[in-house]
Amino acid sequence: MTMWATLTVSVTFFAAAAAAHLLLCAFTGGSRFVLKSLLTGFIFLALAAAWEYRSGALDFVSLYLYATAWLAYMIFFINLLNSVTLKMLACLAEAPDGAMEETGFLTIFNEETGINTRLRDMTANGFIKLEDGRLSITGKAGILLETVFLIRKFLSIDAVG
């Protein structure tokens, strides 16, 4: 395939997957966002591979570009869903007159409240469990960590923060 054909295939299947994903989430709600995203991305990756194979021009670069774009799309939306900054701005926007006292704001978004909220979210999403006063990670979190560590090692990224 030429460079333009590779880009065309990647962009076309990415656009179709993004449209299908947005429609799916609009009609079924935001629950299980990651699962819906992964399934949609995988289905369209398989469709792209099948289309290329059938046309006799299987191009791994276009499939790689599609997969990379899809993962970037997922990361963008996951960060939007979990952004503390956006939650803080939304809290201010929803307040009467779009403003609130600084002490009230700091009561809502203090370090302890933020940590407790994050722990509840991680428990609800199945990443950690609390048993007998002890926190531990689940198998789901272990897979996530191993994947992130593998990517960091592959890209020679030192863990920071």
KAKA-V409165 format. One record per pair of residues at least 24 apart in sequence whose C-alpha atoms are under 6 Angstrom apart, sorted by the first residue. I is the first residue (numbers start at 1). GAP is how many residues later the second one is. D is the distance in whole Angstrom. If there is no record, write none. Layout:
BEGIN
I_GAP_D / I_GAP_D
END
This chain:
BEGIN
6_56_5 / 10_52_5 / 10_56_5 / 14_52_6 / 17_27_6
END
